[in-house]
Amino acid sequence: MSATDLVPTMDENEKKIVNEFCHLLEKSKQLFNGLRDLPQYGHKQWQSYFGRTFDVYTKLWKFQQQHRWQIGEVASKIGQLYYHYYLRTSETNYLNEAFSFYSAIRNRGYYSKANKEERSDLMVKKLRFYARFIVVCLLLKRMKLVKDLVKELQAQIEDYTLTYEPEDQMEWTLVVGEINAFLESDNLIDIHDVDPNYFLLSHRLTPLNTPPLDKSTPVYLALQEIIIVGNTADQVKFSELTLDMFRVLQTLEREPQEDFTGTQIYDASPAPGRPPFENGDKNSKRDNPHKYLLYKPTYSQMNTFLASGFKELPPNGAMLLYLSADGSLGNAKHTDDAAYDLGAAYDLGGNPTVYIQEIYTRKPLFLIVDSDNSSAFQNFPNLFGQPVVCFLSPEQVPHAMQDQNQKGKLFTLFLHSPLMAFCLVCNYMSISIATWDKCQAQVNKFMAEASKLFVKSRSIDHAYIQFLGDDFLRLIMLRFVFCYIVLILHRGFKGPSYYPMSHPPLPTEEILEHPVLCKIVLELATLLDCRHVMSEPGEVDIHATT
């Protein structure tokens, strides 16, 4: 029974309450639907609209707490609001807010009678709720809960099929298949001797894994805008999020604080509220750079988001562009432009390719390219004198690892979780939590030493020093060095096309082949009893061709 059905039996005061509720409900639907029409790029265009939407849903929430009307749908919409606000702001604390509302829906069985309805509309809302809750839990790395939710979703789809014989049953079956493939591919290493109820392996930035930096090092630039592009043909994905995109977005976020609004996650009686950035609170500090996630964008979309991102940069801000894509063959004809001859492009779903001259360098840019044609960006032009750094993936991997790309590219994995990538290249697929902690301490030691070398280097390009003061960019730089040293020492990676590249080139003797760093990597191999797969420093000529 809806609120309007009760009007004839109520007194004037009660009718007033119901009418106000119905007005708010209609207003909330209009505002929520209007969110779809807002531009996905830029900051200022959408903030006030989100604020008004939060205000209406806050009032609706108070009504449903008093009268229990449409509580499930209101809670679901608020969860969606917080999730979309996370996508707009990149602030991970809003994921916890979305989690609170979705948990309340599940724990209190708000959709428990959906299959009793004559029409299937409510049941479809229930399935969509499960899909959205799974995405939020994936992003929060609550993997045990994800597995439970997938089982529940599968059972709900079977119930939906038997009850309504719907035409979209196959589509929902494909959704479950995508989720299972995603989970299987992301589960690279088995970490045992842990309680899955309490163990959380996070790859976001925390005070514990933030690489140290000498206090005297000047801070020139801060990472403010990020564009993450995924365009690989056969990589597993879920909800327009490839594994590479999923890993990079976590790498470039800080771990959320669970006490963000004082809400207890598991015993939530959540209450929505306008986020601090909507309150005009000038003291609110952005913890994470703003991100755009682009899955197989067209050339026009790519250009629009790049232009918007650079327009939003403050004077001391830097842009990071991450490309995970299949390489393009480039022009068949030779031209005077070496960049075009090298095929300096990435295939954007059959649309015009993005050539390096067309990527903006008018403001500080940090470019990461993971592709089998990454060398096309080796001579990236710096036309405007701004700091520009390019990290380029190896173009080849050993034959035994070629099928791994479907489960995420190796270079991206090194930037996301250096220890997990190290275990993978050493074929060390099962590890105890005690050994993992010892190895992670060794990786942290590497990062601390490498950070010192960046500061001490006399020959390093000044662009690196300008980016070094930012925690996220420093983390990426140090993990790049770790990746490089691991691969040049590994016997299975045999030549320049198997190693990552940097532009401008990082100093070889002072950083990339420094004996202290090589020693730490070899000690790590010894801890995992895989020293035999590593060469001695200097044993192999890394510049030899294969």
Backbone torsions as a table, in degrees:
resi	resn	phi	psi	omega
1	MET	NA	129.8	-180.0
2	SER	-87.3	171.1	-179.2
3	ALA	-63.9	-37.9	-177.4
4	THR	-68.0	-27.4	178.7
5	ASP	-64.9	-22.3	-175.3
6	LEU	-88.8	-9.6	-172.2
7	VAL	-56.1	-46.2	-176.9
8	PRO	-59.9	-25.5	-175.9
9	THR	-95.5	6.2	-174.0
10	MET	-107.4	158.8	173.6
11	ASP	-81.2	178.4	-173.7
12	GLU	-62.0	-39.8	-179.5
13	ASN	-64.8	-42.6	179.4
14	GLU	-66.7	-38.6	178.2
15	LYS	-62.6	-38.0	178.6
16	LYS	-61.5	-42.1	179.2
17	ILE	-63.4	-45.9	-178.6
18	VAL	-63.5	-43.8	-179.9
19	ASN	-62.8	-38.7	178.0
20	GLU	-65.4	-40.7	177.8
21	PHE	-61.1	-46.4	-178.9
22	CYS	-62.8	-37.6	177.3
23	HIS	-63.2	-46.1	178.9
24	LEU	-63.4	-39.3	-179.6
25	LEU	-62.1	-44.8	179.6
26	GLU	-66.5	-41.7	178.5
27	LYS	-62.7	-41.1	-179.8
28	SER	-63.6	-39.7	179.0
29	LYS	-64.4	-41.5	179.3
30	GLN	-62.7	-46.7	-179.4
31	LEU	-65.3	-42.6	-178.3
32	PHE	-63.5	-45.4	179.1
33	ASN	-64.4	-31.4	179.2
34	GLY	-67.7	-21.3	178.6
35	LEU	-59.8	-31.2	-178.9
36	ARG	-65.2	-27.5	-176.0
37	ASP	-87.2	-8.7	179.6
38	LEU	-71.3	145.4	177.3
39	PRO	-63.0	142.0	-178.9
40	GLN	-78.5	-12.8	-178.1
41	TYR	-112.4	164.6	-177.7
42	GLY	81.6	162.4	-176.2
43	HIS	-110.6	-47.1	-168.0
44	LYS	-73.3	-26.4	-172.1
45	GLN	-64.1	-29.7	-169.4
46	TRP	-109.4	-13.0	-170.5
47	GLN	-62.4	-47.0	-178.2
48	SER	-66.4	-34.0	179.6
49	TYR	-65.4	-43.6	176.6
50	PHE	-61.2	-39.5	179.9
51	GLY	-60.0	-44.8	178.5
52	ARG	-64.5	-37.6	179.9
53	THR	-65.7	-43.2	176.8
54	PHE	-60.9	-41.1	-179.4
55	ASP	-59.7	-46.0	-178.9
56	VAL	-64.3	-42.6	-178.4
57	TYR	-70.9	-27.3	174.3
58	THR	-63.4	-43.9	177.6
59	LYS	-65.4	-41.0	178.0
60	LEU	-60.7	-39.5	-178.3
61	TRP	-63.8	-39.0	177.4
62	LYS	-63.4	-39.6	177.5
63	PHE	-62.3	-47.8	-176.3
64	GLN	-68.0	-29.9	177.0
65	GLN	-65.6	-32.3	-179.5
66	GLN	-83.3	-36.1	-169.7
67	HIS	-119.7	-8.7	176.9
68	ARG	59.6	40.6	178.2
69	TRP	-97.5	128.4	173.7
70	GLN	47.8	40.3	-172.8
71	ILE	-63.7	-37.9	-178.4
72	GLY	-64.9	-45.2	-178.2
73	GLU	-67.7	-39.2	178.7
74	VAL	-64.6	-45.6	179.3
75	ALA	-62.3	-39.1	179.7
76	SER	-64.7	-42.3	179.0
77	LYS	-64.5	-39.4	178.9
78	ILE	-66.0	-40.0	175.2
79	GLY	-58.8	-43.4	177.5
80	GLN	-63.5	-39.4	178.8
81	LEU	-58.6	-48.4	-179.2
82	TYR	-64.6	-38.8	179.4
83	TYR	-64.4	-44.8	179.7
84	HIS	-68.6	-29.8	175.6
85	TYR	-68.2	-36.0	173.1
86	TYR	-60.4	-45.5	-179.9
87	LEU	-61.6	-35.3	-178.6
88	ARG	-76.0	-35.0	-172.3
89	THR	-107.7	-19.4	-174.8
90	SER	68.6	12.6	179.4
91	GLU	-85.5	111.3	-171.4
92	THR	-67.9	-18.6	178.5
93	ASN	-62.3	-27.7	178.9
94	TYR	-70.7	-20.4	172.3
95	LEU	-64.0	-40.0	177.3
96	ASN	-63.3	-36.4	177.9
97	GLU	-65.9	-44.6	176.9
98	ALA	-61.2	-40.7	179.1
99	PHE	-60.1	-40.0	-178.8
100	SER	-60.1	-46.0	-178.1
101	PHE	-70.9	-41.5	179.1
102	TYR	-65.3	-37.6	177.4
103	SER	-63.1	-40.7	179.6
104	ALA	-62.3	-40.3	178.7
105	ILE	-61.4	-45.0	-177.7
106	ARG	-70.6	-47.6	-174.5
107	ASN	-66.8	-31.2	-176.8
108	ARG	-99.3	2.9	173.2
109	GLY	61.8	42.0	-177.1
110	TYR	-63.0	-26.3	180.0
111	TYR	-105.9	19.7	-171.7
112	SER	-64.1	-24.9	-177.0
113	LYS	-105.4	18.1	-176.3
114	ALA	-61.8	-36.3	-177.0
115	ASN	-78.1	-0.5	177.4
116	LYS	-90.4	-11.2	-178.3
117	GLU	-73.4	149.2	179.1
118	GLU	-68.7	-39.3	177.4
119	ARG	-94.5	158.1	-174.6
120	SER	-89.1	0.1	-172.3
121	ASP	-56.0	-46.8	-177.5
122	LEU	-67.5	-34.7	178.4
123	MET	-66.5	-38.4	176.9
124	VAL	-64.1	-39.7	176.5
125	LYS	-61.8	-35.9	179.3
126	LYS	-66.1	-42.8	178.9
127	LEU	-64.5	-41.3	178.3
128	ARG	-65.1	-37.1	175.2
129	PHE	-57.9	-46.1	179.4
130	TYR	-61.2	-44.3	-179.5
131	ALA	-61.3	-42.1	179.8
132	ARG	-68.7	-40.0	179.1
133	PHE	-63.4	-38.7	178.8
134	ILE	-63.0	-42.2	178.5
135	VAL	-60.3	-46.1	179.6
136	VAL	-61.3	-43.6	-179.9
137	CYS	-66.8	-36.0	175.0
138	LEU	-59.9	-46.4	-178.4
139	LEU	-67.2	-27.3	176.7
140	LEU	-91.2	1.9	178.4
141	LYS	58.8	34.4	174.8
142	ARG	-91.1	73.3	-166.3
143	MET	-70.5	-33.9	177.6
144	LYS	-63.9	-42.6	178.6
145	LEU	-66.0	-37.3	177.2
146	VAL	-57.2	-45.6	-179.6
147	LYS	-62.8	-40.2	177.3
148	ASP	-64.1	-42.1	-179.1
149	LEU	-66.2	-36.4	178.6
150	VAL	-64.3	-41.5	176.9
151	LYS	-62.4	-42.9	179.3
152	GLU	-65.1	-40.9	178.9
153	LEU	-62.6	-41.6	178.4
154	GLN	-60.3	-43.4	179.2
155	ALA	-65.7	-38.5	179.5
156	GLN	-66.7	-36.6	178.3
157	ILE	-65.7	-40.5	177.3
158	GLU	-63.2	-42.4	177.8
159	ASP	-63.4	-43.7	178.4
160	TYR	-59.0	-43.0	-178.6
161	THR	-67.2	-44.4	-179.1
162	LEU	-67.8	-35.8	-175.0
163	THR	-79.1	-40.6	-170.1
164	TYR	-117.0	-11.0	-176.6
165	GLU	46.2	57.6	-172.3
166	PRO	-78.2	160.4	177.5
167	GLU	-78.1	-22.2	-176.2
168	ASP	-96.1	17.9	-179.0
169	GLN	-59.7	-40.4	-179.5
170	MET	-65.1	-35.9	179.1
171	GLU	-63.0	-41.3	178.7
172	TRP	-69.4	-33.7	175.6
173	THR	-63.7	-38.2	177.6
174	LEU	-66.3	-35.7	177.0
175	VAL	-59.4	-46.5	178.8
176	VAL	-63.5	-39.6	177.8
177	GLY	-61.6	-41.2	177.7
178	GLU	-62.2	-44.3	-178.6
179	ILE	-62.3	-46.7	-178.3
180	ASN	-63.3	-40.7	177.8
181	ALA	-64.6	-38.5	179.3
182	PHE	-63.9	-46.6	-179.5
183	LEU	-63.5	-43.5	-179.2
184	GLU	-63.7	-40.9	-177.8
185	SER	-71.5	-32.6	-178.8
186	ASP	-79.4	-15.6	-178.5
187	ASN	-90.6	72.3	-173.0
188	LEU	-78.5	-40.7	-173.1
189	ILE	-120.4	133.9	176.4
190	ASP	-89.5	110.2	176.1
191	ILE	-98.9	112.4	-173.4
192	HIS	-109.5	179.3	-174.9
193	ASP	66.0	34.5	177.0
194	VAL	-132.2	156.8	175.2
195	ASP	-90.1	113.4	-176.9
196	PRO	-62.0	-18.3	179.3
197	ASN	-73.3	-22.9	-175.3
198	TYR	-120.9	-16.2	-176.1
199	PHE	-84.8	126.1	177.8
200	LEU	-131.3	112.5	178.6
201	LEU	-93.8	97.1	-177.6
202	SER	-97.5	144.9	177.4
203	HIS	-116.4	17.1	174.3
204	ARG	-84.8	167.5	-178.8
205	LEU	-75.4	131.3	176.3
206	THR	-134.2	167.6	175.2
207	PRO	-59.1	-23.6	-177.8
208	LEU	-77.5	-30.3	-177.8
209	ASN	-112.6	6.7	175.0
210	THR	-70.3	120.8	-176.7
211	PRO	-65.2	137.8	-177.4
212	PRO	-67.9	157.3	177.6
213	LEU	-144.4	134.8	178.7
214	ASP	-55.8	132.1	-175.0
215	LYS	-61.6	-23.0	-179.2
216	SER	-81.9	-6.5	-179.0
217	THR	-72.2	124.6	-179.8
218	PRO	-70.0	147.4	176.9
219	VAL	-104.5	110.4	-178.0
220	TYR	-92.1	-47.0	-170.7
221	LEU	-131.1	152.5	175.7
222	ALA	-126.3	136.5	177.8
223	LEU	-68.9	120.4	-175.5
224	GLN	-117.7	-34.8	-176.3
225	GLU	-128.6	138.0	179.9
226	ILE	-133.5	134.9	171.0
227	ILE	-120.4	120.6	-178.8
228	ILE	-110.3	117.9	-175.7
229	VAL	-115.5	127.0	175.6
230	GLY	-118.7	121.4	-179.3
231	ASN	-149.6	56.3	174.5
232	THR	-104.0	139.4	-170.0
233	ALA	-68.5	-38.1	-170.1
234	ASP	-120.8	12.6	-179.0
235	GLN	-79.2	140.4	-179.2
236	VAL	-63.8	149.1	-178.9
237	LYS	-148.9	164.3	171.1
238	PHE	-149.1	129.4	178.1
239	SER	56.1	48.2	179.7
240	GLU	55.4	36.9	178.4
241	LEU	-133.3	106.2	177.1
242	THR	-74.9	165.6	179.6
243	LEU	-60.5	-40.9	178.9
244	ASP	-61.7	-44.7	178.2
245	MET	-62.2	-43.1	179.6
246	PHE	-58.5	-42.2	-178.5
247	ARG	-72.3	-42.3	-177.3
248	VAL	-68.4	-40.4	-178.2
249	LEU	-62.9	-34.5	176.8
250	GLN	-70.2	-38.7	-179.9
251	THR	-59.4	-31.4	-175.2
252	LEU	-102.3	27.5	175.5
253	GLU	-131.0	152.3	171.6
254	ARG	-87.4	150.6	178.7
255	GLU	-62.8	130.9	-178.4
256	PRO	-67.6	150.8	176.1
257	GLN	-92.2	122.5	-174.3
258	GLU	-71.6	-16.9	179.7
259	ASP	-98.7	28.7	-175.3
260	PHE	-53.4	-44.4	177.4
261	THR	-122.7	16.6	-179.5
262	GLY	78.8	9.8	-178.1
263	THR	-84.5	131.3	175.4
264	GLN	-82.4	129.8	-169.2
265	ILE	-66.9	-47.6	-171.0
266	TYR	-87.5	-28.9	179.6
267	ASP	-110.7	51.8	-169.7
268	ALA	-76.5	133.1	161.2
269	SER	-120.0	70.6	-163.5
270	PRO	-69.8	152.2	175.5
271	ALA	-132.2	124.3	-178.7
272	PRO	-73.7	160.4	175.5
273	GLY	-160.4	158.8	178.8
274	ARG	-65.0	128.0	-179.5
275	PRO	-61.6	156.1	-175.0
276	PRO	-58.6	-33.3	-179.6
277	PHE	-68.6	-19.0	178.6
278	GLU	-89.4	-10.6	-177.8
279	ASN	-89.4	3.3	-176.5
280	GLY	71.3	22.7	-178.5
281	ASP	-78.3	101.8	-177.1
282	LYS	-72.5	-13.7	178.9
283	ASN	-86.3	-8.0	179.2
284	SER	-67.5	127.9	-175.7
285	LYS	-105.5	130.5	177.6
286	ARG	-75.0	122.3	-179.4
287	ASP	-82.4	-30.1	-174.0
288	ASN	-123.0	149.1	172.0
289	PRO	-63.9	153.9	177.8
290	HIS	-77.4	139.1	-175.8
291	LYS	-124.5	149.0	164.8
292	TYR	-117.7	133.4	177.4
293	LEU	-108.6	116.8	-176.6
294	LEU	-120.0	113.4	177.8
295	TYR	-99.9	115.5	-179.2
296	LYS	48.3	58.1	-178.9
297	PRO	-73.2	155.0	170.4
298	THR	-76.7	168.5	177.3
299	TYR	-60.3	-42.6	-179.3
300	SER	-62.1	-43.2	178.2
301	GLN	-62.9	-44.9	-179.9
302	MET	-58.3	-46.5	-178.5
303	ASN	-64.0	-41.2	-179.2
304	THR	-64.3	-45.9	-178.6
305	PHE	-69.1	-37.5	176.1
306	LEU	-62.0	-47.1	-178.6
307	ALA	-61.9	-42.1	179.7
308	SER	-65.2	-43.5	-179.6
309	GLY	-60.5	-44.4	179.2
310	PHE	-68.4	-33.6	178.2
311	LYS	-64.6	-33.1	-177.5
312	GLU	-81.1	-11.0	-176.1
313	LEU	-65.5	130.8	172.4
314	PRO	-74.9	173.4	-175.5
315	PRO	-56.3	-34.3	-178.4
316	ASN	-103.6	20.3	-175.2
317	GLY	-95.3	155.0	178.1
318	ALA	-128.0	152.0	177.7
319	MET	-106.4	137.8	170.4
320	LEU	-114.0	126.6	175.4
321	LEU	-114.6	120.6	179.1
322	TYR	-112.6	126.0	178.5
323	LEU	-119.7	120.4	170.0
324	SER	-117.4	107.9	-170.1
325	ALA	-156.2	160.8	172.4
326	ASP	-78.0	142.4	-178.4
327	GLY	-72.4	149.4	175.0
328	SER	-99.2	152.1	179.9
329	LEU	-75.8	-11.8	179.6
330	GLY	72.5	-162.1	-178.6
331	ASN	-75.9	139.4	176.4
332	ALA	-72.3	-32.1	-178.2
333	LYS	-88.0	146.1	174.1
334	HIS	-80.0	140.5	177.5
335	THR	-128.6	178.1	176.6
336	ASP	-76.4	-8.8	-177.6
337	ASP	-95.4	105.0	-175.0
338	ALA	-60.2	-34.4	-177.6
339	ALA	-62.5	-39.8	178.9
340	TYR	-70.1	-39.4	179.9
341	ASP	-62.3	-31.1	179.5
342	LEU	-76.7	-5.6	-178.1
343	GLY	73.1	46.8	-174.1
344	ALA	-76.1	66.4	-174.3
345	ALA	-149.1	162.4	173.8
346	TYR	-127.5	131.7	-178.2
347	ASP	-68.3	121.4	178.8
348	LEU	-106.4	67.9	174.6
349	GLY	61.1	37.0	176.8
350	GLY	86.4	-4.4	179.2
351	ASN	-87.7	174.3	179.4
352	PRO	-49.9	139.4	-175.9
353	THR	-82.0	156.7	-178.8
354	VAL	-96.2	110.4	179.6
355	TYR	-93.1	154.8	-170.4
356	ILE	-65.3	-28.9	178.7
357	GLN	-65.8	-22.9	-174.4
358	GLU	-90.8	-5.3	176.2
359	ILE	-84.9	133.5	-170.2
360	TYR	-67.9	136.0	174.3
361	THR	-131.5	23.9	179.2
362	ARG	-77.1	-17.2	177.6
363	LYS	-133.0	166.3	-176.8
364	PRO	-55.0	129.8	-175.2
365	LEU	-133.4	132.3	174.8
366	PHE	-117.3	113.9	-173.4
367	LEU	-110.6	129.8	175.2
368	ILE	-121.5	123.4	-178.2
369	VAL	-122.7	122.5	176.2
370	ASP	-118.8	101.2	-174.9
371	SER	-161.3	162.3	175.0
372	ASP	-80.3	6.8	176.4
373	ASN	-131.8	31.4	-173.6
374	SER	-66.3	-25.1	-177.2
375	SER	-63.8	-15.8	177.0
376	ALA	-60.7	-21.7	-179.3
377	PHE	-97.8	10.5	-173.4
378	GLN	-65.4	-34.5	-180.0
379	ASN	-108.4	52.3	-176.3
380	PHE	-61.7	123.4	-176.3
381	PRO	-75.1	135.6	173.8
382	ASN	-109.1	94.2	-169.4
383	LEU	-86.8	-15.8	-171.0
384	PHE	-123.3	9.0	175.9
385	GLY	74.4	9.8	177.5
386	GLN	-84.1	154.3	177.0
387	PRO	-62.8	125.9	178.9
388	VAL	-134.4	128.8	176.3
389	VAL	-128.3	135.6	177.4
390	CYS	-122.5	127.4	171.5
391	PHE	-111.5	122.6	-171.9
392	LEU	-119.2	134.7	-176.0
393	SER	-72.2	160.9	166.8
394	PRO	-59.1	148.4	178.0
395	GLU	-91.6	-13.0	179.0
396	GLN	-132.7	153.8	169.4
397	VAL	-130.7	157.7	177.6
398	PRO	-54.5	151.5	-175.6
399	HIS	-54.7	-37.5	-176.8
400	ALA	-66.4	-17.3	-177.1
401	MET	-108.1	5.3	-173.4
402	GLN	-66.8	-29.1	178.7
403	ASP	-76.3	-7.7	-175.5
404	GLN	-70.3	-24.2	-176.1
405	ASN	-56.6	-32.0	178.2
406	GLN	-62.2	-29.1	179.7
407	LYS	-97.8	18.8	179.2
408	GLY	109.6	140.7	-177.3
409	LYS	-75.4	146.4	-174.0
410	LEU	-65.4	-43.7	-178.2
411	PHE	-60.4	-44.4	177.6
412	THR	-62.0	-38.4	178.7
413	LEU	-63.0	-38.9	176.6
414	PHE	-62.1	-39.2	179.6
415	LEU	-73.0	-25.3	-178.5
416	HIS	-86.4	-50.8	-179.0
417	SER	-145.0	91.0	-176.6
418	PRO	-55.3	-39.7	-177.7
419	LEU	-69.4	-40.3	178.2
420	MET	-63.3	-41.1	177.6
421	ALA	-65.0	-39.7	178.4
422	PHE	-62.0	-45.8	177.9
423	CYS	-59.8	-38.2	-178.1
424	LEU	-65.9	-47.2	-177.9
425	VAL	-70.5	-20.8	176.9
426	CYS	-95.0	4.0	179.5
427	ASN	56.4	39.3	178.6
428	TYR	-105.5	90.6	-165.7
429	MET	-97.3	-6.2	178.8
430	SER	-137.9	129.8	-173.4
431	ILE	-146.8	141.7	177.3
432	SER	-78.2	156.7	-179.7
433	ILE	-63.5	-32.1	179.2
434	ALA	-66.0	-44.3	178.3
435	THR	-67.1	-40.1	178.3
436	TRP	-57.6	-44.9	-179.0
437	ASP	-63.7	-40.0	177.5
438	LYS	-63.4	-42.5	-179.5
439	CYS	-68.7	-37.8	178.8
440	GLN	-64.8	-35.1	175.5
441	ALA	-62.6	-36.9	177.6
442	GLN	-67.4	-40.5	176.6
443	VAL	-63.7	-42.1	178.2
444	ASN	-62.1	-37.5	176.4
445	LYS	-61.7	-42.7	178.2
446	PHE	-58.9	-47.0	-177.1
447	MET	-62.3	-40.7	179.6
448	ALA	-64.1	-43.7	179.7
449	GLU	-67.5	-41.8	-179.2
450	ALA	-64.7	-36.7	178.5
451	SER	-61.1	-40.2	177.9
452	LYS	-63.1	-39.6	-177.3
453	LEU	-67.0	-35.3	176.8
454	PHE	-60.6	-43.1	-177.5
455	VAL	-70.4	-37.0	-175.8
456	LYS	-80.3	-21.4	-173.5
457	SER	-58.5	134.1	179.0
458	ARG	-90.1	-22.5	-172.3
459	SER	-109.7	2.6	-177.7
460	ILE	-68.7	141.2	177.5
461	ASP	-63.2	140.1	-174.5
462	HIS	-64.3	-20.3	178.6
463	ALA	-58.6	-38.7	-179.8
464	TYR	-65.8	-39.8	-179.9
465	ILE	-65.7	-35.7	179.2
466	GLN	-66.6	-30.5	179.0
467	PHE	-89.6	-15.8	-169.6
468	LEU	-64.5	-29.0	-175.9
469	GLY	-72.2	-15.4	178.2
470	ASP	-85.0	129.8	-175.4
471	ASP	-58.5	-44.0	-176.8
472	PHE	-68.1	-45.8	-178.0
473	LEU	-69.1	-36.2	175.8
474	ARG	-62.7	-42.5	177.7
475	LEU	-59.0	-45.3	179.2
476	ILE	-62.4	-43.5	-179.0
477	MET	-62.5	-43.3	-177.8
478	LEU	-70.7	-36.5	177.5
479	ARG	-69.8	-31.2	173.7
480	PHE	-61.0	-45.5	179.9
481	VAL	-62.6	-41.2	177.2
482	PHE	-59.5	-46.9	179.0
483	CYS	-58.5	-45.9	-177.7
484	TYR	-60.9	-47.8	-176.6
485	ILE	-67.3	-40.9	178.1
486	VAL	-58.9	-44.0	-174.6
487	LEU	-75.1	-34.0	178.2
488	ILE	-72.1	-25.8	178.5
489	LEU	-85.6	-23.8	-175.8
490	HIS	-73.6	129.5	-175.8
491	ARG	-67.2	-21.2	-178.1
492	GLY	-81.5	-12.1	-178.6
493	PHE	-107.1	108.2	-161.8
494	LYS	-120.5	69.6	174.0
495	GLY	134.8	168.5	-173.5
496	PRO	-55.2	-35.4	-177.4
497	SER	-70.2	-11.1	178.1
498	TYR	-94.9	-2.8	-175.4
499	TYR	-113.5	149.9	175.8
500	PRO	-73.0	159.1	-179.5
501	MET	-125.7	156.3	176.9
502	SER	-129.7	147.6	176.5
503	HIS	-142.2	121.1	-2.0
504	PRO	-61.7	154.4	-177.2
505	PRO	-62.6	135.2	172.9
506	LEU	-74.6	147.5	179.7
507	PRO	-59.0	131.9	-176.2
508	THR	-74.0	-58.4	-174.8
509	GLU	-69.6	-38.5	-175.3
510	GLU	-76.5	-24.1	-176.7
511	ILE	-135.7	-62.9	-167.1
512	LEU	-64.7	-29.3	178.6
513	GLU	-125.1	29.9	-177.5
514	HIS	-66.3	132.8	-174.9
515	PRO	-60.6	-33.8	179.3
516	VAL	-63.9	-42.5	179.4
517	LEU	-68.1	-40.3	177.5
518	CYS	-61.9	-40.1	-179.7
519	LYS	-62.8	-41.1	-179.7
520	ILE	-64.8	-40.0	178.8
521	VAL	-65.1	-41.8	179.0
522	LEU	-66.8	-34.6	175.5
523	GLU	-65.8	-36.4	176.2
524	LEU	-63.7	-42.6	177.8
525	ALA	-61.6	-37.3	178.5
526	THR	-65.3	-39.9	178.1
527	LEU	-58.8	-33.3	-178.5
528	LEU	-97.1	9.5	177.9
529	ASP	56.5	38.5	177.1
530	CYS	-129.9	31.8	179.4
531	ARG	-61.3	-25.5	-176.4
532	HIS	-68.2	-19.0	-179.8
533	VAL	-86.2	-3.7	-177.5
534	MET	-106.7	141.9	174.8
535	SER	-86.3	163.9	170.9
536	GLU	-76.9	147.0	177.0
537	PRO	-55.7	132.0	-179.7
538	GLY	84.6	-6.8	-178.3
539	GLU	-69.6	-34.0	-177.9
540	VAL	-117.8	137.8	175.1
541	ASP	-77.9	107.3	-173.9
542	ILE	-70.0	-12.5	-179.3
543	HIS	-95.4	0.0	179.1
544	ALA	-69.0	144.3	177.9
545	THR	-86.8	156.9	-179.5
546	THR	-98.1	NA	NA
